[in-house]
């Protein structure tokens, strides 16, 4: 029989719809013998090796990510196109029956993440070629998705950060046309946040591509940016194979654009 106090502690640590690793539960002070008994008795249901939820829980991708974020020692954010959708700016983006959740962190995510049975596909993006640690640790560049009242939120990139993250995928996983369509709807980006991000960003291709698309769309906030202050490198960058060189930003873009 499970200890009543420990059972109560377990329910506080692991609300319905959240998940936890065995190691994390032990790190929070639960006894190994208690945790093993909870698994044997069916109080805890295994979702993957060493990962559990309460037996009656129905786990969503939001619950998995909120759980990952509270357990992780490194910053892990929902970003890119997923963050743009969460911000309500994805009206031009197609949605599949199984959402692809774009996750951003410096180091690879735990393997159990892809083994938990939820109706979503988690896609990891390493951030070392894009953001310094200062950006990843800056909570002012994040928003919160309160997906369930009383439970920890899902943290996702603000639209300014998410847009630059999405442009990392051009042209391999995102077409120029898709990126252009995305940029059309971004009327209200913060020039202050963009200035911070473009100054800090490690990726020359992303910065040049963003500046080209922003100027092309003629958004009001573009006029308040300071491209001369951003390190956009030297020489040309071939982004569109067989494309035409844009002489201002020194990137190749599709001829039809």
HELIX and SHEET records of a PDB file:
HELIX    1   1 UNK A    4  UNK A   13  1                                  10    
HELIX    2   2 UNK A   22  UNK A   27  1                                   6    
HELIX    3   3 UNK A   32  UNK A   41  1                                  10    
HELIX    4   4 UNK A   61  UNK A   71  1                                  11    
HELIX    5   5 UNK A   80  UNK A   86  1                                   7    
HELIX    6   6 UNK A  111  UNK A  114  5                                   4    
HELIX    7   7 UNK A  133  UNK A  136  1                                   4    
HELIX    8   8 UNK A  139  UNK A  141  5                                   3    
HELIX    9   9 UNK A  159  UNK A  167  1                                   9    
HELIX   10  10 UNK A  176  UNK A  184  1                                   9    
HELIX   11  11 UNK A  191  UNK A  200  1                                  10    
HELIX   12  12 UNK A  204  UNK A  217  1                                  14    
HELIX   13  13 UNK A  220  UNK A  224  5                                   5    
HELIX   14  14 UNK A  227  UNK A  229  5                                   3    
SHEET    1   A 3 UNK A  20  UNK A  21  0                                        
SHEET    2   A 3 UNK A  51  UNK A  54 -1                                        
SHEET    3   A 3 UNK A  44  UNK A  48 -1                                        
SHEET    1   B 3 UNK A  77  UNK A  78  0                                        
SHEET    2   B 3 UNK A  99  UNK A 105 -1                                        
SHEET    3   B 3 UNK A 120  UNK A 126  1                                        
SHEET    1   C 2 UNK A 142  UNK A 145  0                                        
SHEET    2   C 2 UNK A 154  UNK A 157 -1                                        
SHEET    1   D 2 UNK A 244  UNK A 246  0                                        
SHEET    2   D 2 UNK A 251  UNK A 253 -1                                        
END                                                                             
